[in-house]
Structure formats: structure tokens, C-alpha cells
Amino acid sequence: MKKINIGIVGMGTVGTGIARLMVQNRDVISARLGAQLVLKKGADLDIERDRGIDFAPGQLTTDPFAVTDDPDIAIVAEMVGGTGIAKEVIDRAIDNGKHVVTANKALLAEHGNALFEKAETKGVNLSFEASVGGCMPIIKTIRETLISNRIGAVAGILNGTCNYILTRITNEGITFAEALTDAQEKGYAEADPTLDVGGFDTAHKLALISALAYGMKINLDDIYIEGISGITPLDIEFARDCGYRIKLLAISKFDNGVVDARIHPTMVPFSNQLSTVSGTMNAVTLTGDGVGDMVLFGHGAGMMPTGTAALSDIADIARNILAGGGIRVPMRAYQAAHIREIPIRPIDEIKTHYYFRFTVFDRPGVLAKIAGILGNQDISIKSVHQTERKLDGGVPLFMLTHQAKEAHVKTALKEISALDVSTQKPVLIRIEESGH
């Protein structure tokens, strides 16, 4: 049986997951592939710790370029992460004519356009299924399953850390700070959680998905990003009473030659499947003109789920090698000549439904003042709710709106904030009535 040599740079969680699967499932991989995948060399700064695998002498190295420069290695899996040495590894591997598999969404979101063009020029694959959604086959679904569909929208929960935090707040009524501390103690959140809770990790993934879905160049810079640190148990409680759950949603829509691409806390109705996704799980809905709505659901991170996704890319490339090489499926879903610059709609131009929470003094005329300002900005109120509970010397006033323009909403909230009726800054959460 033919052997295909693999090199892994970065033998951390995911790199080790790839290696473990190659060892423990060697027979099933070979039976399905018709070739044997062999880990020729793995590189990591720490090659002494126990990874639960028996490595041969010299199989591990601290030199990443010993992997990229090995003439016997056909496929390099870059599992370092970040945008420093990882980019050097991928560049060097491509320069040496090697196929590359990566889980590095940050690197691809920032430098993917140039890296894909380089790989196409060299005639090698740069595959990245593991970069978005862990074991969910979102990349393959867009590139292959939906090749005959015009994709109109994508919406997803793409960060398990944020989803875990919001689930804890929803189920137990604890604060964001308490839920974050718990997530850190359980290893779901980093010591510096900004990349996750600030929405940036999700934005990297959405930039890649949008590019694949619509045939556009990767555009991270114009995606609107808002994190979850401002979400409170009070807002989650009111959302639940009104039939919604709050999720950090990645939203992408293609409409009349313009793309909506935004990350923000979103009130999702109970009727939408995304509202039921809890804990560290991820899910994505895709809307195609042929299939309608479809949902992918699974573990978005972790050693074996992400290792599984990376190995699916390795196997695809191995099949190409067995068939004579080349790039069988366009890496960016579209042929290079058909990838375009498609603008992303500024957040101020979107139209959606909104939730507002005002903390106001309990005195006559307050509601009339607020409603008047909203009306002057063409914002139609769907419902108003007020509770008797006290909050920072005021009472919470909750509002849901009909569809309104973001720019008008911002103007209205700025004017309302300038009134002498509030004890807190107004809270805004966008609502996706359809969930996508």
C-alpha cells in the first residue's frame, strides 16, 4: 500500500489530536483512503512532554523548517496558530511545493488572499476545514455540497467560549464576570479572553465563510464586531420572557451585490434552532436557493473534533495525490478568476429589529419623551414593558421595535442619553426574527 508522508508543525492540542487519530484509527483511514498516512516528522517547542503516543527517535524536532524542508513530506499540517511563525511555516511549505492543512483562522482572515493566490500559483492545496466550526464540515458543505446553490445567508454560533458563558448566565442568572471566571477555570476561556468574548475569533471565521459563500475576497476589516461583555442576566431574563435567547451570532447575508457581515449579541427566537444550542457547542445555518435552510451542529473545538476536521483535509489531499496531484476543488470555492471585491454594508445602513433597555427615573412624562425621540427617527415601537424593580436609582423600561435603520437608532439613543431621565446608558441588542 502506498505511503504518504505527513509533517505536523505545532504538536499542541490539535496537532496531537491529528497524530493520535492517525495512530489509533490507522486501519480505518487506510481502508477508506487506499493509502497509509505516515507521520514522518512533528515539530514543537516542547518535544519532551507525554502526548500519549510512542514516537520514534528523531520523529519530533524543535525546528519547524525541518518539517517544511523535508523532501519526503508531501503534506504539512500547520497547527501553531497566530500570525507570526505560522505564516513563515505556510509560506515555506508552499515555496517547497508542499500541500498545507491549517486550522489557523486568524492567519487566513488577515493574510488569506495572498496565501491562497500563492498556493494556486504553485499548484498546491491550502486547506482549512478545521479553522471554522471544529468538526462541523462547513467548508466542505459550501465548497462541494452547495456548488449548485446560490447562498443567500449564513448565521452561526461559532465560538464555544461565548456560548458557554451565555448559557451559564441564561440558566443560572449569574453575571458575565462570574460566568467568565467559571469558563476560565474549566479551560474553555483563555487567561486573556478578549479574542473570544470580544467577538474577534468569530469574526475571523465569518470572514472566511463569507468569502466562500459569495465568491468574494476575504475582508475582515469591514466586518462589524461587538462582544458579549455587556450582556446582563436582566436582559437575558427579559429576552426569555419574550420568547428569545441571546446568542453571539455571526450573521452574513448577500443582497443586491452587497454583503451584510456582522458579529454581535443577538436575540434569537425560540423557534429557531440556533436558540437551542447550549454549552460549548457550535452550529451554523445556511440558506441556499436549492436546499432552503440547512443546519450543521457539532463541537467547535477540542483535540479530537478539530483533529478530525484537519485529517479530513489531509485525506482529501492524499486522494488528489493518488489521482495524480493537482487542485481538484477550488480552495476558495470559486475559481480564482471569479473571485470579486464585494462590498460589506456599513453597520449604520442595516435594517433589523431592536431591543432597548432604558433605566429611567420613575416619574410622569419619561416614556413620552423617549417615544417622541424614537418616532422622530422613524423607529416604530412594537411593545413596551416596565417593571417595579429598582436599578441604580431608576426602573428598567424595556422596548421592542419593528424594523428600523441602525443609523436612526444610534441617533435616537444618543439624544435619549442626553436627557435628564436616565440613570444608565441605554442598552441595545439586535433581533433576528428569522434567525438568519
Backbone torsions as a table, in degrees:
resi	resn	phi	psi	omega
1	MET	NA	136.5	-179.1
2	LYS	-64.0	141.5	176.7
3	LYS	-108.5	136.5	177.5
4	ILE	-119.8	119.9	-174.9
5	ASN	-83.6	134.3	-178.4
6	ILE	-117.3	142.8	171.9
7	GLY	-121.2	139.7	178.7
8	ILE	-119.6	125.4	174.5
9	VAL	-108.4	114.5	-174.8
10	GLY	103.7	88.3	-178.1
11	MET	-98.8	46.5	174.7
12	GLY	-85.9	-141.8	-174.9
13	THR	-59.8	-55.7	-175.2
14	VAL	-73.6	-41.7	177.8
15	GLY	-58.2	-42.0	177.1
16	THR	-66.4	-37.0	177.2
17	GLY	-60.7	-41.7	177.0
18	ILE	-60.6	-48.7	-178.3
19	ALA	-61.5	-42.7	-179.8
20	ARG	-62.9	-44.8	179.7
21	LEU	-63.6	-38.3	178.4
22	MET	-62.4	-33.4	-179.3
23	VAL	-82.9	-53.4	-171.6
24	GLN	-74.0	-24.7	179.9
25	ASN	-116.0	28.3	-177.8
26	ARG	-54.9	-42.3	-175.7
27	ASP	-66.7	-44.5	-178.1
28	VAL	-70.7	-35.8	176.5
29	ILE	-62.8	-46.9	-179.0
30	SER	-64.5	-39.8	-179.2
31	ALA	-64.8	-34.3	-179.4
32	ARG	-84.3	-32.7	-173.9
33	LEU	-89.2	-34.1	-174.7
34	GLY	81.8	18.5	177.1
35	ALA	-156.6	162.9	179.4
36	GLN	-105.1	126.1	174.9
37	LEU	-86.6	126.8	-175.7
38	VAL	-121.6	125.6	174.6
39	LEU	-77.6	100.4	-178.5
40	LYS	-74.7	-40.9	-175.5
41	LYS	-158.6	142.2	174.4
42	GLY	-127.0	141.8	-177.9
43	ALA	-121.7	138.5	177.1
44	ASP	-163.1	155.1	176.9
45	LEU	-64.1	-34.6	179.6
46	ASP	-112.1	108.8	-179.7
47	ILE	-108.8	10.7	-176.6
48	GLU	-100.1	-27.9	-173.4
49	ARG	-67.9	154.9	-178.8
50	ASP	-77.0	121.2	178.9
51	ARG	-107.1	7.4	-179.9
52	GLY	75.2	18.2	-179.5
53	ILE	-134.0	141.6	175.2
54	ASP	-89.3	109.6	179.0
55	PHE	-96.0	144.4	176.4
56	ALA	-74.5	155.0	176.0
57	PRO	-54.9	130.5	179.3
58	GLY	83.0	-3.0	-179.7
59	GLN	-73.3	-27.0	176.3
60	LEU	-107.7	143.7	-179.5
61	THR	-142.2	157.3	175.0
62	THR	-92.3	-2.0	-176.4
63	ASP	-101.7	106.9	-178.8
64	PRO	-62.7	-29.2	-177.0
65	PHE	-80.1	-10.7	170.4
66	ALA	-68.4	-24.0	175.9
67	VAL	-82.6	-51.2	-176.1
68	THR	-65.9	-24.4	-175.7
69	ASP	-100.2	-0.5	-179.5
70	ASP	-73.4	116.7	-176.1
71	PRO	-65.6	-18.2	-178.4
72	ASP	-87.6	-11.0	-178.7
73	ILE	-89.1	127.0	-178.1
74	ALA	-95.2	-31.7	-174.9
75	ILE	-130.9	128.3	177.9
76	VAL	-109.1	125.4	174.6
77	ALA	-99.4	112.9	178.9
78	GLU	-91.6	112.3	-177.9
79	MET	-126.1	27.4	-179.6
80	VAL	-78.2	-44.2	-175.7
81	GLY	85.9	167.3	179.9
82	GLY	79.0	-175.8	-174.8
83	THR	-120.4	16.1	179.9
84	GLY	-97.1	-100.9	-178.0
85	ILE	-60.7	-28.3	-179.8
86	ALA	-59.3	-41.9	179.2
87	LYS	-66.3	-38.9	177.4
88	GLU	-62.2	-40.4	179.9
89	VAL	-62.8	-47.5	-178.6
90	ILE	-65.7	-44.9	177.9
91	ASP	-56.8	-46.8	-176.4
92	ARG	-65.9	-41.6	179.4
93	ALA	-62.9	-44.5	178.9
94	ILE	-63.9	-44.3	177.6
95	ASP	-55.9	-34.1	-179.1
96	ASN	-86.8	8.0	176.1
97	GLY	76.5	23.2	-179.2
98	LYS	-99.6	146.8	172.5
99	HIS	-74.6	149.8	-176.2
100	VAL	-128.3	137.8	171.9
101	VAL	-120.8	134.2	-177.9
102	THR	-142.0	155.5	172.0
103	ALA	-112.2	15.8	-166.7
104	ASN	-91.6	83.4	-177.5
105	LYS	-67.9	-34.3	180.0
106	ALA	-63.2	-44.5	-179.9
107	LEU	-64.6	-44.0	-178.7
108	LEU	-70.0	-35.3	178.8
109	ALA	-65.4	-33.0	-178.0
110	GLU	-91.6	-36.1	-173.4
111	HIS	-126.1	9.0	-173.7
112	GLY	-60.9	-39.2	-178.2
113	ASN	-55.9	-47.5	-179.2
114	ALA	-69.6	-39.5	-178.0
115	LEU	-67.2	-41.7	178.5
116	PHE	-65.3	-41.8	178.3
117	GLU	-61.5	-39.6	178.8
118	LYS	-64.9	-44.3	179.6
119	ALA	-63.8	-40.9	178.6
120	GLU	-62.6	-41.1	179.3
121	THR	-63.6	-37.9	-179.0
122	LYS	-82.8	-9.6	179.6
123	GLY	73.6	29.2	178.1
124	VAL	-120.4	158.6	-179.6
125	ASN	-86.3	140.8	168.8
126	LEU	-123.0	99.6	-171.1
127	SER	-107.1	148.4	-168.1
128	PHE	-150.1	33.3	178.8
129	GLU	-54.7	-38.3	-175.8
130	ALA	-73.9	-5.6	-176.6
131	SER	-80.4	-18.4	-176.1
132	VAL	-132.6	117.8	170.6
133	GLY	77.5	17.6	176.3
134	GLY	57.6	-119.7	-175.5
135	CYS	-83.7	-4.9	177.1
136	MET	-69.3	128.1	-177.5
137	PRO	-81.3	56.4	-175.9
138	ILE	-68.6	-39.1	-178.6
139	ILE	-67.4	-48.0	179.6
140	LYS	-62.9	-37.4	-179.6
141	THR	-61.7	-45.3	-179.6
142	ILE	-70.6	-45.4	-174.8
143	ARG	-70.7	-35.2	-170.6
144	GLU	-117.2	-57.4	-176.3
145	THR	-60.6	-41.1	-174.9
146	LEU	-99.6	26.4	-179.0
147	ILE	-59.7	-27.3	-177.7
148	SER	-93.6	0.6	-175.8
149	ASN	-107.3	143.9	164.2
150	ARG	-84.3	119.8	-178.4
151	ILE	-88.6	124.7	-176.7
152	GLY	-99.2	-25.9	-176.4
153	ALA	-159.5	149.6	173.3
154	VAL	-137.2	135.6	174.7
155	ALA	-141.1	140.3	-176.7
156	GLY	-159.6	157.7	168.2
157	ILE	-100.1	107.3	-167.4
158	LEU	-120.5	11.7	177.0
159	ASN	-137.0	110.7	-176.8
160	GLY	-65.8	-31.9	179.0
161	THR	-62.0	-49.9	179.4
162	CYS	-63.4	-40.6	-178.2
163	ASN	-67.0	-36.2	176.8
164	TYR	-64.1	-45.6	-179.3
165	ILE	-61.5	-47.6	-179.1
166	LEU	-65.9	-34.3	177.3
167	THR	-64.5	-42.5	178.9
168	ARG	-63.9	-43.7	179.4
169	ILE	-62.6	-42.0	-178.4
170	THR	-64.7	-45.9	-173.2
171	ASN	-80.4	-28.4	-171.4
172	GLU	-121.8	-6.6	177.2
173	GLY	70.7	18.3	178.8
174	ILE	-82.1	168.7	-178.3
175	THR	-81.5	166.5	175.4
176	PHE	-57.3	-44.8	-177.8
177	ALA	-61.2	-41.9	179.3
178	GLU	-66.2	-42.2	-179.9
179	ALA	-67.3	-37.0	178.4
180	LEU	-65.3	-44.7	178.5
181	THR	-58.5	-42.0	178.3
182	ASP	-63.2	-42.4	179.6
183	ALA	-63.6	-37.6	177.9
184	GLN	-67.7	-41.0	179.6
185	GLU	-64.4	-31.9	-179.6
186	LYS	-87.2	-3.3	179.1
187	GLY	84.3	10.0	178.5
188	TYR	-83.5	-22.7	-178.7
189	ALA	-124.6	145.3	178.9
190	GLU	-74.8	165.1	175.1
191	ALA	-58.0	-40.9	170.1
192	ASP	-105.0	99.8	-172.2
193	PRO	-87.1	8.5	-171.0
194	THR	-55.1	-42.7	-177.3
195	LEU	-58.5	-38.2	-179.4
196	ASP	-81.5	-61.9	-171.6
197	VAL	-71.4	-19.8	176.4
198	GLY	-80.9	-6.9	177.6
199	GLY	89.9	-0.5	-173.5
200	PHE	-71.9	-39.6	176.7
201	ASP	-59.9	-43.2	178.4
202	THR	-63.9	-37.8	179.8
203	ALA	-64.6	-39.7	176.3
204	HIS	-56.1	-44.1	-178.1
205	LYS	-68.6	-40.9	-179.4
206	LEU	-66.4	-35.7	177.8
207	ALA	-59.5	-40.6	179.6
208	LEU	-71.1	-44.6	-179.3
209	ILE	-62.1	-44.3	-179.0
210	SER	-62.4	-40.7	178.9
211	ALA	-60.6	-44.7	179.7
212	LEU	-67.8	-41.8	-173.8
213	ALA	-67.1	-35.9	-170.9
214	TYR	-116.3	0.3	-178.9
215	GLY	70.8	37.4	-179.1
216	MET	-110.2	158.8	172.6
217	LYS	-67.3	149.5	178.7
218	ILE	-62.8	128.9	-177.9
219	ASN	-137.2	92.3	177.9
220	LEU	-81.9	-33.5	-170.9
221	ASP	-61.4	-32.2	-173.5
222	ASP	-97.7	4.8	177.0
223	ILE	-78.4	131.2	176.9
224	TYR	-76.9	132.2	-175.6
225	ILE	-129.2	126.8	176.1
226	GLU	-141.2	129.8	-176.1
227	GLY	-90.6	-168.3	-170.5
228	ILE	-108.4	4.3	-172.3
229	SER	-65.3	-19.8	-179.3
230	GLY	-90.0	-0.2	-177.6
231	ILE	-77.8	132.7	-177.6
232	THR	-117.5	159.6	174.8
233	PRO	-57.2	-32.2	-179.6
234	LEU	-63.2	-44.5	179.2
235	ASP	-66.5	-39.9	179.7
236	ILE	-65.9	-39.6	178.7
237	GLU	-63.2	-45.1	180.0
238	PHE	-65.6	-42.4	178.6
239	ALA	-57.2	-44.4	179.9
240	ARG	-62.4	-41.7	179.7
241	ASP	-62.4	-26.5	-178.4
242	CYS	-97.3	4.3	176.7
243	GLY	91.9	24.7	-179.7
244	TYR	-128.7	155.8	164.8
245	ARG	-119.5	147.6	-179.3
246	ILE	-95.0	124.8	179.0
247	LYS	-130.0	151.0	169.3
248	LEU	-81.1	108.6	-172.8
249	LEU	-108.2	136.1	167.9
250	ALA	-94.1	122.1	-174.9
251	ILE	-122.7	129.0	176.8
252	SER	-138.9	128.7	-179.7
253	LYS	-137.8	142.6	176.7
254	PHE	-111.2	123.0	-175.3
255	ASP	-148.3	116.7	175.9
256	ASN	52.4	46.0	174.1
257	GLY	78.9	8.5	178.9
258	VAL	-130.2	146.5	-179.1
259	VAL	-109.5	131.8	164.5
260	ASP	-87.1	127.4	176.6
261	ALA	-143.0	111.4	-173.6
262	ARG	-151.3	149.9	177.1
263	ILE	-122.9	122.9	176.5
264	HIS	-167.4	159.8	172.1
265	PRO	-58.7	137.8	-173.5
266	THR	-139.0	137.9	172.8
267	MET	-85.7	116.8	-176.0
268	VAL	-111.7	129.0	-177.7
269	PRO	-65.9	150.1	179.1
270	PHE	-54.3	-29.7	-176.2
271	SER	-70.7	-15.2	179.1
272	ASN	-91.3	135.3	-175.3
273	GLN	-61.5	-27.7	-179.9
274	LEU	-62.9	-26.4	-179.2
275	SER	-68.3	-19.1	-176.2
276	THR	-92.9	-5.0	-177.1
277	VAL	-76.2	120.2	-173.3
278	SER	-124.6	170.7	178.2
279	GLY	62.2	-140.8	-176.6
280	THR	-90.9	7.9	-176.9
281	MET	-72.6	156.2	176.3
282	ASN	-117.0	157.3	174.5
283	ALA	-156.7	150.4	178.4
284	VAL	-137.8	137.4	169.9
285	THR	-108.0	138.8	177.0
286	LEU	-123.1	140.8	177.7
287	THR	-120.0	114.5	177.6
288	GLY	-117.6	153.5	-176.6
289	ASP	-71.7	-14.5	177.6
290	GLY	-98.5	-36.2	-174.7
291	VAL	-100.0	-13.1	-171.9
292	GLY	72.7	-137.0	-179.3
293	ASP	-94.6	136.4	172.6
294	MET	-135.2	153.4	-174.9
295	VAL	-126.3	133.8	171.2
296	LEU	-113.0	139.5	-173.7
297	PHE	-143.3	137.1	177.5
298	GLY	172.7	-177.0	177.8
299	HIS	-71.2	124.8	-176.2
300	GLY	-88.4	-4.0	-178.9
301	ALA	-157.7	179.6	177.9
302	GLY	113.0	156.2	-175.3
303	MET	-56.3	-57.6	-173.3
304	MET	-79.6	-40.6	176.8
305	PRO	-60.6	-46.7	-179.1
306	THR	-72.2	-36.0	174.3
307	GLY	-60.9	-37.2	177.3
308	THR	-61.6	-44.8	179.6
309	ALA	-63.5	-42.4	178.9
310	ALA	-63.8	-40.2	179.5
311	LEU	-68.2	-27.8	175.6
312	SER	-64.8	-37.5	175.4
313	ASP	-67.1	-43.3	179.1
314	ILE	-59.5	-42.7	179.4
315	ALA	-65.1	-40.0	178.0
316	ASP	-60.9	-44.3	179.7
317	ILE	-66.4	-39.5	178.1
318	ALA	-60.5	-39.2	176.7
319	ARG	-62.8	-40.1	176.7
320	ASN	-61.3	-43.1	179.3
321	ILE	-61.5	-44.0	179.4
322	LEU	-63.3	-29.9	-179.2
323	ALA	-88.5	1.5	177.2
324	GLY	114.7	5.4	175.3
325	GLY	90.3	-169.2	179.6
326	GLY	89.7	178.6	-180.0
327	ILE	-107.9	104.0	-176.1
328	ARG	-77.0	-45.0	-179.1
329	VAL	-113.4	127.2	179.1
330	PRO	-53.9	131.4	-176.3
331	MET	-60.9	-33.6	-177.3
332	ARG	-103.0	21.4	176.7
333	ALA	75.6	-31.8	177.3
334	TYR	-111.6	150.6	171.3
335	GLN	-61.3	145.0	-172.7
336	ALA	-54.0	-36.7	-177.4
337	ALA	-68.0	-15.4	-176.5
338	HIS	-106.2	6.8	177.5
339	ILE	-86.2	127.7	-170.0
340	ARG	-120.3	165.0	167.6
341	GLU	-84.8	112.7	177.8
342	ILE	-116.3	125.2	-176.3
343	PRO	-69.5	149.3	172.5
344	ILE	-99.5	129.0	-177.4
345	ARG	-64.4	129.1	175.9
346	PRO	-58.7	145.9	-177.0
347	ILE	-58.0	-33.1	-179.3
348	ASP	-64.7	-17.8	-177.0
349	GLU	-96.4	-6.2	-178.8
350	ILE	-72.8	158.0	173.9
351	LYS	-126.9	126.2	178.9
352	THR	-155.5	-176.2	175.8
353	HIS	-93.1	157.3	-174.8
354	TYR	-135.3	151.8	168.3
355	TYR	-113.8	131.7	174.7
356	PHE	-120.5	143.6	167.3
357	ARG	-127.2	120.2	175.2
358	PHE	-109.5	137.3	172.8
359	THR	-106.5	107.7	-166.3
360	VAL	-124.2	160.7	173.0
361	PHE	-69.4	139.1	-178.3
362	ASP	-84.2	82.5	179.8
363	ARG	-147.4	158.6	-176.3
364	PRO	-61.2	147.2	173.0
365	GLY	89.5	-10.9	-177.5
366	VAL	-65.0	-49.9	-178.9
367	LEU	-60.5	-39.3	-179.3
368	ALA	-63.3	-40.5	179.3
369	LYS	-63.4	-45.9	-178.6
370	ILE	-65.3	-45.8	-179.6
371	ALA	-62.7	-36.2	179.6
372	GLY	-63.8	-43.4	179.1
373	ILE	-64.9	-42.8	178.4
374	LEU	-61.4	-43.0	179.6
375	GLY	-62.5	-38.4	178.9
376	ASN	-64.4	-20.8	178.9
377	GLN	-102.8	19.0	177.9
378	ASP	60.7	34.3	177.1
379	ILE	-104.8	113.2	-176.6
380	SER	-93.0	127.3	-177.9
381	ILE	-81.8	128.6	177.8
382	LYS	-87.9	-42.6	179.0
383	SER	-156.9	154.2	179.1
384	VAL	-130.9	136.2	178.8
385	HIS	-136.5	138.7	176.8
386	GLN	-133.3	139.1	179.1
387	THR	-111.0	166.8	-179.8
388	GLU	-89.9	-10.9	-177.3
389	ARG	-65.3	149.9	179.8
390	LYS	-97.4	143.5	179.9
391	LEU	-146.4	111.0	179.7
392	ASP	51.9	42.3	176.6
393	GLY	81.4	2.7	178.5
394	GLY	-131.3	-174.7	177.0
395	VAL	-120.8	142.5	179.2
396	PRO	-71.5	134.4	175.5
397	LEU	-120.7	116.3	-175.3
398	PHE	-104.3	139.7	177.1
399	MET	-137.2	142.1	168.1
400	LEU	-115.8	140.9	-177.2
401	THR	-114.6	162.3	165.7
402	HIS	-77.1	179.5	-177.5
403	GLN	-59.7	135.3	-179.1
404	ALA	-143.9	164.6	179.5
405	LYS	-89.2	137.3	-176.5
406	GLU	-57.0	-43.0	-178.4
407	ALA	-60.5	-39.1	178.8
408	HIS	-67.5	-38.6	178.9
409	VAL	-62.5	-46.6	-179.8
410	LYS	-61.7	-41.6	178.6
411	THR	-62.3	-44.6	-179.1
412	ALA	-63.6	-44.6	-178.6
413	LEU	-65.9	-33.2	176.4
414	LYS	-65.0	-41.8	179.2
415	GLU	-67.4	-40.3	-179.8
416	ILE	-66.0	-37.9	179.3
417	SER	-63.3	-27.6	-179.0
418	ALA	-79.5	-11.5	178.0
419	LEU	-73.5	160.8	178.2
420	ASP	-95.1	41.5	-175.8
421	VAL	-115.8	-9.2	-172.0
422	SER	-112.4	150.3	173.5
423	THR	-108.0	-8.0	179.1
424	GLN	-140.7	159.8	173.1
425	LYS	-67.3	138.2	179.0
426	PRO	-58.9	148.1	177.1
427	VAL	-105.9	134.7	179.0
428	LEU	-124.3	130.8	170.8
429	ILE	-134.1	130.4	-178.9
430	ARG	-79.8	150.9	-178.6
431	ILE	-119.1	132.4	172.1
432	GLU	-110.2	101.3	-174.5
433	GLU	-62.6	-36.3	180.0
434	SER	-90.3	-12.2	-177.8
435	GLY	86.0	-6.3	176.8
436	HIS	-156.7	NA	NA
